[in-house]
Amino acid sequence: MSRPTFFSVSRFGRAAAVLCLSGLLSACGDDLVPTPGDDDDNTPEQPGVEVPANGTHVRHVGNTDGSITTVVDATSKTDWVGLDLDTGLQVSASTDATWDLSFQRFGIRSRGGVNGTGGVEVAVLPSQDFAQLTQAPAGGYSVDADDGDDEGVDPDTVFQANGAWYAYDVSTHKLSPRAQVYVVRSDAKAYFKVEMLSYYDDAGTPAMLKLRWTKVTAPVSAGALEDGVSPSGLPVEASH
C-alpha cells in the first residue's frame, strides 16, 4: 500500500490560500485606493504657499512662486467687498476698519484719503514686471482723493489714476487690465504688490475681478527704517 501524498495536498492548500488572499485584496482594492474628490476641499494648494481662507465673495488659489491669485465677486452694484491684505481674508467694507482694498464692479478703493482712516497708500508702477519686483519703492505713493476736474463724479482713487487699472475698448465694450503693478502699503504698514489680471470669468461674467498679489520687502528708506529694523533684520543702531 502506498503512502498518501501529503506534500502534494499541502502544496495545493498553500496555493489555494494565496489565490483566496489575492481575491480578497482585489475585491477590497476600490476601498484602499482614494477616489477623486476624497478629502478635496476644492482649494488647490502649492507647496510652501499658505492660502488664506475663502469668503462668500472671495476665492484664493496659491501659486508656485508664492503669490496668491484671488477672484473677487464684485458684481453687486450696491455693496463693496473688502479684502484685508495682511490676512488675505474677506472683511466688511461697510465700516472704516480692517480692509485695505475694496471692490465693486470695476471700482477699486484703498482705505486711505477720502475712503478711510487706515492710512493705506498705493504706488502705481507702469510696465513693471510682477515677478521681478521684490522690494517696494521708497516713494510715489498716493491716497484716494475727491473727484477732480475730470469726467464723471467718482472719487479719484489711485486705481483709477494713470488711465485707470483697465483699458476700455469702445468697439467691444470690454475692459482689459493694463500692464502695470500696484504696490499697496497696508494699514499694518506692510507692503504688497498687486497685479490686476482680468475683469471677466471664463463664462464671460463681468465684475469677477481676478488679481495676483503677494508681500514684498519694505523700502529701506521707508518701512524698514521706520520700524527700527535694517534689511538685514538687525536694529538700525546695530547695523551701522
Backbone bond lengths (Angstrom), bond angles and torsions (degrees), N, CA, C in turn:
res aa  C-N    CA-C-N  psi(-1)  N-CA   C-N-CA  omega(-1)  CA-C   N-CA-C  phi
1 M - - - 1.466 - - 1.526 107.38 -
2 S 1.304 115.61 131.25 1.472 119.88 -178.93 1.509 110.74 -83.86
3 R 1.352 114.56 153.07 1.461 119.73 178.38 1.529 110.91 -74.34
4 P 1.338 115.21 150.48 1.486 118.12 174.09 1.521 109.64 -65.81
5 T 1.295 116.84 143.12 1.475 121.80 179.94 1.517 109.62 -85.43
6 F 1.377 116.38 76.81 1.474 120.99 -179.34 1.528 111.75 -63.25
7 F 1.331 119.36 -33.36 1.454 122.03 -178.13 1.523 110.99 -61.67
8 S 1.355 116.52 -43.23 1.461 120.16 -179.48 1.508 111.03 -64.84
9 V 1.324 117.10 -40.71 1.461 120.36 179.99 1.518 110.46 -65.73
10 S 1.358 114.96 -42.48 1.460 119.01 -179.37 1.519 110.68 -63.10
11 R 1.343 115.40 -40.88 1.473 118.64 179.41 1.512 110.58 -64.58
12 F 1.312 116.26 -40.33 1.458 119.94 177.49 1.516 110.90 -61.95
13 G 1.328 117.20 -39.44 1.466 120.61 -178.99 1.514 111.28 -65.18
14 R 1.340 115.71 -40.65 1.462 117.74 179.08 1.519 111.27 -66.18
15 A 1.325 116.19 -39.52 1.470 119.26 179.22 1.515 111.13 -63.58
16 A 1.341 114.90 -40.48 1.464 118.83 179.54 1.522 110.22 -64.83
17 A 1.343 115.62 -39.49 1.472 118.67 -179.87 1.519 111.15 -63.10
18 V 1.349 115.72 -41.00 1.458 119.53 179.20 1.513 110.90 -62.83
19 L 1.353 115.55 -42.57 1.453 119.44 179.02 1.513 111.51 -63.50
20 C 1.324 117.04 -40.62 1.473 120.90 178.97 1.519 110.83 -63.81
21 L 1.348 116.06 -42.89 1.453 119.83 179.78 1.521 111.11 -64.15
22 S 1.341 115.85 -40.79 1.457 119.75 177.92 1.514 110.81 -61.85
23 G 1.320 116.38 -39.53 1.451 120.20 178.86 1.510 112.19 -64.27
24 L 1.348 115.18 -41.07 1.459 118.68 179.39 1.519 111.47 -63.65
25 L 1.362 116.21 -44.46 1.455 119.40 179.84 1.515 111.27 -63.77
26 S 1.339 115.85 -38.23 1.451 119.10 178.62 1.510 111.43 -65.68
27 A 1.345 116.05 -38.75 1.467 120.67 -177.81 1.516 111.39 -66.91
28 C 1.355 116.68 -33.88 1.459 118.32 -177.21 1.515 111.40 -98.27
29 G 1.354 116.81 8.97 1.454 119.55 -177.84 1.511 112.87 -59.05
30 D 1.331 117.08 -38.60 1.455 120.38 -179.46 1.513 111.83 -63.83
31 D 1.356 116.13 -28.09 1.451 119.08 179.47 1.515 111.70 -78.88
32 L 1.349 117.69 -25.50 1.462 121.03 -176.99 1.510 112.02 -85.07
33 V 1.338 118.41 -28.76 1.453 122.13 -178.00 1.519 109.83 -93.17
34 P 1.381 118.08 123.09 1.469 119.86 179.62 1.514 110.81 -60.90
35 T 1.284 115.93 140.94 1.451 120.86 175.89 1.506 109.15 -95.78
36 P 1.352 117.40 154.53 1.466 119.88 179.46 1.527 110.73 -54.05
37 G 1.343 115.36 132.64 1.453 119.54 179.47 1.507 113.19 103.17
38 D 1.381 117.85 -16.26 1.451 119.76 177.80 1.513 109.49 -65.49
39 D 1.339 115.73 131.30 1.455 122.54 -179.80 1.520 111.78 54.15
40 D 1.308 117.44 31.81 1.466 121.73 -178.63 1.515 109.07 -102.75
41 D 1.356 116.28 115.50 1.461 119.58 179.06 1.514 111.71 -99.08
42 N 1.371 116.05 13.20 1.449 122.14 178.01 1.519 112.57 63.46
43 T 1.318 118.36 20.60 1.452 122.29 177.35 1.516 108.59 -118.25
44 P 1.347 117.83 97.01 1.468 119.55 -179.50 1.525 110.47 -60.09
45 E 1.316 116.41 141.75 1.451 120.79 179.41 1.522 109.67 -125.92
46 Q 1.326 115.69 147.68 1.449 121.32 175.70 1.514 108.05 -117.20
47 P 1.314 117.99 145.01 1.465 120.70 -179.61 1.528 111.23 -55.64
48 G 1.323 116.33 129.75 1.444 120.99 176.52 1.509 115.08 81.81
49 V 1.317 118.40 0.59 1.458 121.64 -179.51 1.523 109.04 -109.16
50 E 1.309 115.94 119.83 1.463 120.31 177.07 1.523 108.34 -89.39
51 V 1.320 116.24 110.50 1.457 121.68 -175.93 1.528 109.26 -90.21
52 P 1.336 118.03 125.19 1.463 119.98 178.65 1.521 111.66 -64.14
53 A 1.317 115.39 160.54 1.462 120.35 177.61 1.528 110.15 -68.29
54 N 1.327 115.62 142.49 1.451 120.42 177.32 1.526 110.65 -73.82
55 G 1.331 115.50 158.37 1.452 121.56 175.23 1.515 110.51 -119.69
56 T 1.309 116.99 -173.90 1.464 120.57 -179.34 1.528 111.81 -66.64
57 H 1.348 116.95 -29.78 1.456 121.15 -177.76 1.530 112.41 -125.33
58 V 1.322 116.94 13.32 1.463 121.19 -177.47 1.525 109.04 -136.10
59 R 1.338 116.03 129.46 1.457 121.61 178.08 1.529 108.70 -127.62
60 H 1.343 116.46 136.38 1.459 121.79 -176.78 1.527 111.16 -118.44
61 V 1.321 115.23 148.47 1.461 122.71 172.13 1.530 107.47 -137.52
62 G 1.332 117.00 134.79 1.455 120.91 178.19 1.522 111.63 -84.03
63 N 1.321 116.58 143.55 1.456 122.85 179.87 1.532 110.64 -109.95
64 T 1.320 116.53 157.71 1.459 120.99 -176.69 1.522 112.67 -65.16
65 D 1.333 118.00 -22.02 1.462 120.25 179.72 1.526 112.31 -86.32
66 G 1.328 117.20 4.11 1.452 121.35 179.18 1.510 114.56 93.32
67 S 1.314 117.49 -7.30 1.464 120.81 179.04 1.524 110.73 -83.20
68 I 1.317 115.55 170.43 1.464 122.73 178.61 1.525 108.78 -118.03
69 T 1.321 117.27 132.48 1.462 121.75 170.16 1.523 108.02 -100.61
70 T 1.310 115.93 124.66 1.457 122.02 -175.24 1.517 110.12 -121.85
71 V 1.322 116.58 135.75 1.461 122.26 173.01 1.521 107.98 -111.68
72 V 1.325 115.52 123.50 1.460 121.96 -179.60 1.522 108.93 -108.44
73 D 1.318 116.09 123.27 1.458 120.78 174.35 1.526 107.49 -80.61
74 A 1.327 115.27 94.50 1.472 121.16 -177.26 1.524 110.84 -107.65
75 T 1.326 115.89 32.70 1.463 120.67 -174.23 1.523 114.02 -75.20
76 S 1.326 117.80 -16.52 1.460 119.99 179.50 1.526 110.64 -66.46
77 K 1.321 116.18 140.37 1.464 121.10 177.53 1.521 111.94 -94.00
78 T 1.334 116.03 0.22 1.467 119.47 -178.49 1.521 113.06 -123.79
79 D 1.324 117.38 -30.54 1.468 120.31 -174.34 1.531 111.13 -105.40
80 W 1.325 114.52 144.03 1.458 121.63 173.92 1.521 109.18 -100.68
81 V 1.323 116.25 144.02 1.459 122.29 178.51 1.526 108.07 -105.16
82 G 1.338 117.02 120.40 1.453 121.23 -177.59 1.520 112.47 -92.77
83 L 1.334 116.06 146.37 1.457 122.60 177.42 1.520 109.02 -131.79
84 D 1.326 116.13 124.37 1.458 122.29 175.15 1.527 107.62 -93.77
85 L 1.315 117.21 106.55 1.459 120.84 -176.61 1.521 112.62 -64.59
86 D 1.320 117.45 -30.09 1.464 120.67 -177.37 1.527 111.94 -66.43
87 T 1.321 117.09 -30.79 1.463 120.76 178.45 1.524 112.44 -113.18
88 G 1.335 117.19 -17.39 1.456 121.33 -176.22 1.513 113.47 78.68
89 L 1.326 117.21 8.12 1.460 120.81 -174.57 1.524 112.30 -91.81
90 Q 1.322 114.97 147.75 1.459 120.65 169.76 1.519 108.30 -71.90
91 V 1.315 116.71 131.12 1.462 121.53 -179.42 1.525 108.89 -134.54
92 S 1.314 115.79 165.44 1.458 120.33 -179.99 1.521 110.29 -68.89
93 A 1.318 115.89 133.05 1.461 121.02 176.53 1.522 111.25 -101.46
94 S 1.336 116.34 5.59 1.463 120.32 -177.57 1.520 112.18 -83.33
95 T 1.348 117.23 -12.83 1.454 121.24 178.01 1.522 109.62 -124.57
96 D 1.316 116.39 156.57 1.458 121.81 -178.17 1.521 109.34 -84.18
97 A 1.332 115.38 71.92 1.464 120.28 -179.59 1.520 110.37 -158.91
98 T 1.315 116.31 137.21 1.464 125.52 168.39 1.528 115.70 76.29
99 W 1.331 119.22 -49.82 1.458 118.84 -171.43 1.528 111.31 -68.99
100 D 1.338 114.81 149.16 1.463 121.68 175.41 1.516 111.18 -104.78
101 L 1.329 116.61 -44.67 1.458 122.56 176.01 1.524 109.03 -125.46
102 S 1.327 116.06 148.48 1.464 119.95 174.02 1.524 108.65 -136.44
103 F 1.334 115.02 154.04 1.457 121.30 -169.21 1.528 110.42 -133.08
104 Q 1.329 115.03 137.67 1.464 121.83 171.02 1.526 108.14 -151.57
105 R 1.331 115.98 117.41 1.462 120.92 -174.38 1.528 109.98 53.66
106 F 1.326 119.25 -121.37 1.464 120.91 178.32 1.532 112.02 -95.43
107 G 1.325 116.72 1.90 1.455 120.72 -179.16 1.524 112.29 -84.72
108 I 1.330 116.23 137.73 1.468 122.19 176.59 1.524 108.07 -131.70
109 R 1.310 116.28 123.14 1.459 121.73 179.45 1.525 110.72 -111.19
110 S 1.313 115.92 154.58 1.461 122.09 170.76 1.530 107.89 -119.68
111 R 1.330 115.98 146.62 1.476 119.43 -172.50 1.532 110.77 -85.76
112 G 1.314 113.30 68.83 1.450 122.37 175.83 1.512 108.77 -156.69
113 G 1.321 117.71 165.70 1.464 119.84 -178.29 1.511 110.93 65.87
114 V 1.334 116.57 -128.17 1.463 120.60 -176.88 1.518 112.74 -77.49
115 N 1.325 117.82 -8.61 1.471 119.79 -174.98 1.521 114.00 -108.33
116 G 1.322 118.19 19.44 1.457 119.10 175.05 1.508 112.41 146.77
117 T 1.320 114.51 170.74 1.460 120.75 -176.24 1.527 112.11 -105.85
118 G 1.318 118.04 19.94 1.461 120.94 -178.10 1.515 113.97 -76.48
119 G 1.336 116.66 -11.89 1.451 119.48 -178.64 1.514 113.95 71.58
120 V 1.331 117.40 18.42 1.463 121.13 -179.65 1.528 109.42 -69.76
121 E 1.319 115.75 130.44 1.464 122.42 179.45 1.524 109.36 -124.48
122 V 1.321 115.46 152.02 1.471 120.43 -175.94 1.523 109.73 -135.07
123 A 1.322 115.85 135.03 1.464 122.28 173.71 1.523 108.59 -111.48
124 V 1.317 116.11 136.57 1.465 122.20 179.76 1.525 108.72 -101.09
125 L 1.338 117.03 125.78 1.459 122.29 -178.77 1.527 109.27 -119.27
126 P 1.334 117.94 91.64 1.467 120.79 -179.52 1.532 111.77 -63.99
127 S 1.323 115.34 142.64 1.470 123.02 176.38 1.525 113.07 57.94
128 Q 1.317 117.79 22.08 1.464 121.33 178.13 1.524 109.86 -83.53
129 D 1.337 116.45 133.73 1.457 120.38 175.11 1.521 109.38 -78.36
130 F 1.313 116.57 126.80 1.464 121.51 -175.34 1.521 111.51 -60.46
131 A 1.316 117.37 -46.42 1.463 121.18 -174.70 1.525 112.03 -66.40
132 Q 1.330 117.10 -33.86 1.457 120.69 -175.37 1.523 113.22 -79.73
133 L 1.311 117.54 -16.39 1.466 120.43 -179.96 1.531 109.46 -82.39
134 T 1.319 116.57 114.05 1.462 120.77 -179.14 1.522 112.97 -119.03
135 Q 1.342 116.69 -15.18 1.460 120.17 -179.71 1.521 109.12 -133.21
136 A 1.319 115.79 138.89 1.459 121.21 -178.78 1.526 110.44 -69.29
137 P 1.336 117.39 146.41 1.465 119.62 176.53 1.525 110.69 -69.11
138 A 1.323 115.75 155.15 1.458 120.29 -178.24 1.523 112.01 -78.92
139 G 1.320 117.85 -23.98 1.461 120.67 -177.78 1.515 112.02 -139.70
140 G 1.341 115.08 -174.97 1.455 120.96 178.18 1.508 114.63 89.72
141 Y 1.332 117.77 15.66 1.459 120.89 -177.53 1.537 111.23 -89.12
142 S 1.330 114.82 145.48 1.461 121.59 179.19 1.520 109.39 -136.14
143 V 1.320 115.13 166.54 1.465 121.38 176.09 1.519 108.81 -122.27
144 D 1.307 117.02 161.66 1.462 121.49 178.12 1.526 109.82 -62.72
145 A 1.322 115.37 137.22 1.464 120.98 -175.63 1.521 110.61 -124.99
146 D 1.342 115.11 167.52 1.464 120.52 174.69 1.518 109.92 -64.14
147 D 1.317 116.22 161.34 1.448 120.94 179.12 1.521 109.99 -62.46
148 G 1.315 115.49 131.29 1.456 121.00 179.94 1.516 111.85 -99.90
149 D 1.321 115.65 -158.61 1.459 121.46 -178.79 1.521 110.28 -83.16
150 D 1.319 114.80 72.37 1.453 119.95 177.67 1.520 108.46 -141.56
151 E 1.312 116.17 179.12 1.458 119.87 178.11 1.522 109.90 -71.72
152 G 1.334 116.06 145.96 1.451 120.16 178.43 1.518 111.56 88.18
153 V 1.337 114.45 169.77 1.465 120.34 -176.87 1.525 111.52 -119.61
154 D 1.330 117.27 6.05 1.452 119.98 -179.47 1.528 110.21 -74.06
155 P 1.348 116.91 150.06 1.470 119.91 175.64 1.522 110.95 -58.41
156 D 1.311 116.05 150.64 1.465 120.80 179.76 1.529 109.12 -84.65
157 T 1.316 115.82 82.61 1.459 120.01 178.78 1.529 109.36 -75.51
158 V 1.323 116.56 158.62 1.463 120.29 -179.12 1.526 110.70 -63.92
159 F 1.324 116.88 -33.52 1.460 119.58 179.45 1.532 112.40 -72.64
160 Q 1.331 117.11 -10.93 1.460 121.03 173.70 1.526 111.07 -95.62
161 A 1.332 116.65 -8.98 1.462 120.53 -178.61 1.523 110.74 -75.72
162 N 1.339 115.16 168.09 1.465 121.46 178.00 1.527 111.82 56.19
163 G 1.332 115.26 40.20 1.456 120.56 179.67 1.509 114.10 83.30
164 A 1.331 117.71 7.91 1.468 125.01 -179.87 1.527 110.35 78.80
165 W 1.322 116.17 163.06 1.471 120.64 -178.26 1.520 111.64 -72.16
166 Y 1.325 116.68 -11.31 1.466 121.26 -177.05 1.527 110.10 -126.97
167 A 1.325 114.50 161.14 1.460 122.73 170.46 1.525 107.76 -112.39
168 Y 1.314 116.29 140.77 1.468 121.52 -178.25 1.523 109.97 -107.73
169 D 1.316 115.79 124.97 1.461 122.03 179.02 1.526 108.58 -93.95
170 V 1.337 117.13 111.66 1.466 120.68 -175.59 1.518 111.98 -69.27
171 S 1.332 117.45 -21.67 1.468 119.43 -178.82 1.524 112.06 -80.98
172 T 1.322 116.75 -34.06 1.475 120.53 -179.23 1.527 112.32 -106.60
173 H 1.348 116.20 -12.07 1.472 122.13 -176.32 1.536 111.09 58.41
174 K 1.326 115.56 37.63 1.455 121.53 -179.76 1.530 110.31 -114.39
175 L 1.328 114.76 150.73 1.450 121.20 175.91 1.529 109.26 -102.58
176 S 1.319 116.50 141.72 1.461 121.21 174.61 1.529 108.34 -137.67
177 P 1.330 117.40 141.04 1.466 120.06 -176.16 1.520 112.30 -69.18
178 R 1.314 115.75 144.30 1.459 120.80 175.21 1.523 109.49 -80.12
179 A 1.317 115.84 155.91 1.461 121.45 179.82 1.526 109.33 -82.38
180 Q 1.316 115.94 79.90 1.452 120.88 177.71 1.524 109.65 -151.91
181 V 1.312 115.18 156.67 1.453 122.20 -178.39 1.515 108.89 -116.60
182 Y 1.327 116.06 142.96 1.465 122.35 176.82 1.525 108.76 -110.18
183 V 1.309 116.00 136.11 1.458 120.69 173.01 1.524 107.39 -109.06
184 V 1.319 115.37 120.71 1.460 121.73 -175.08 1.528 109.24 -108.10
185 R 1.311 116.04 125.72 1.465 121.42 172.55 1.523 106.37 -94.31
186 S 1.321 116.92 110.19 1.459 122.19 -171.18 1.525 111.24 -73.55
187 D 1.339 114.91 175.28 1.463 119.24 178.25 1.526 111.91 -69.14
188 A 1.342 116.69 -14.74 1.467 121.22 175.89 1.534 111.26 -96.22
189 K 1.334 117.03 10.40 1.462 124.12 177.55 1.531 112.92 66.17
190 A 1.319 115.80 27.28 1.462 120.97 172.15 1.523 108.16 -99.10
191 Y 1.331 116.49 159.45 1.466 120.98 -175.79 1.525 110.23 -115.70
192 F 1.326 115.08 135.13 1.458 121.86 -178.49 1.528 109.53 -133.11
193 K 1.325 116.26 138.25 1.462 119.78 171.48 1.521 108.46 -94.85
194 V 1.320 115.74 137.81 1.469 122.31 -175.42 1.520 108.86 -131.80
195 E 1.311 116.12 131.92 1.459 121.49 176.42 1.520 109.05 -127.92
196 M 1.321 116.37 126.47 1.463 120.86 176.96 1.531 108.68 -81.31
197 L 1.337 115.77 130.13 1.460 121.10 -174.29 1.524 113.49 -104.75
198 S 1.312 117.67 -38.99 1.465 119.31 -178.02 1.525 110.11 -165.01
199 Y 1.329 113.92 162.40 1.470 121.41 178.86 1.528 111.33 -109.65
200 Y 1.321 116.89 -17.03 1.460 122.29 -176.35 1.532 110.22 -117.91
201 D 1.346 115.76 149.31 1.459 118.44 173.45 1.525 109.38 -86.49
202 D 1.320 117.19 -176.01 1.467 121.08 -176.29 1.524 112.30 -63.94
203 A 1.331 116.58 -24.39 1.469 119.96 179.19 1.521 112.01 -86.83
204 G 1.344 116.72 -2.74 1.461 120.44 -179.65 1.510 114.19 89.60
205 T 1.324 117.26 7.90 1.469 120.78 179.39 1.521 110.06 -70.22
206 P 1.349 118.44 126.05 1.463 120.06 -179.88 1.526 111.63 -77.05
207 A 1.317 115.05 165.37 1.469 123.09 177.15 1.524 112.79 65.01
208 M 1.333 117.57 23.91 1.462 122.52 169.86 1.532 106.19 -102.68
209 L 1.309 115.22 76.08 1.460 122.50 -169.70 1.533 111.67 -68.83
210 K 1.308 115.87 126.62 1.460 120.60 176.38 1.525 108.86 -112.24
211 L 1.326 115.76 129.23 1.453 121.10 179.00 1.512 110.26 -137.34
212 R 1.324 115.09 153.50 1.462 122.25 176.06 1.522 107.48 -116.14
213 W 1.325 117.01 137.14 1.458 118.81 -175.81 1.530 110.80 -155.90
214 T 1.313 115.18 158.08 1.452 121.83 175.10 1.520 109.02 -168.57
215 K 1.303 115.72 165.43 1.458 121.15 -178.53 1.523 110.26 -77.72
216 V 1.335 116.33 145.88 1.455 121.93 175.47 1.522 109.35 -127.23
217 T 1.321 116.10 165.11 1.449 122.05 179.72 1.519 110.71 -67.31
218 A 1.309 116.86 140.75 1.456 121.19 178.33 1.520 110.51 -68.91
219 P 1.323 117.89 149.95 1.473 119.95 177.06 1.522 110.75 -66.78
220 V 1.312 116.37 144.53 1.459 120.94 -177.01 1.520 111.08 -60.18
221 S 1.327 116.34 -40.01 1.458 119.60 -175.14 1.513 113.31 -84.04
222 A 1.347 116.41 0.48 1.461 118.42 -178.29 1.511 110.33 -124.36
223 G 1.361 116.35 -101.33 1.462 120.19 -171.31 1.509 114.46 -57.37
224 A 1.345 118.04 -42.01 1.462 119.96 -175.24 1.512 111.58 -63.86
225 L 1.351 117.53 -44.16 1.455 120.31 -179.55 1.520 111.73 -78.08
226 E 1.341 116.74 -31.18 1.459 119.54 177.15 1.513 110.96 -61.73
227 D 1.319 116.29 -36.08 1.454 120.46 -178.55 1.528 112.10 -83.36
228 G 1.346 116.64 -0.45 1.453 120.13 179.15 1.506 113.73 76.36
229 V 1.337 117.63 22.27 1.454 121.78 -177.92 1.513 108.79 -129.94
230 S 1.324 116.91 134.62 1.448 121.73 177.33 1.516 110.07 -82.94
231 P 1.347 119.31 166.68 1.473 120.63 177.87 1.516 112.75 -57.66
232 S 1.338 118.46 -23.67 1.465 120.41 179.61 1.507 112.69 -77.70
233 G 1.340 116.34 -9.04 1.455 120.45 -179.67 1.519 112.82 95.27
234 L 1.340 117.45 -2.62 1.448 120.96 179.56 1.520 110.46 -90.58
235 P 1.339 118.42 154.05 1.453 119.73 172.42 1.524 110.36 -55.62
236 V 1.348 116.54 149.08 1.444 120.89 -175.59 1.521 111.23 -55.23
237 E 1.345 117.91 -42.51 1.454 121.60 -178.84 1.532 111.01 -61.20
238 A 1.329 116.19 -39.11 1.462 120.45 -175.74 1.514 112.64 -77.38
239 S 1.330 117.34 -19.30 1.458 119.92 -175.71 1.509 112.41 -87.63
240 H 1.322 118.67 -7.72 1.465 121.46 -178.70 1.534 109.68 -78.84
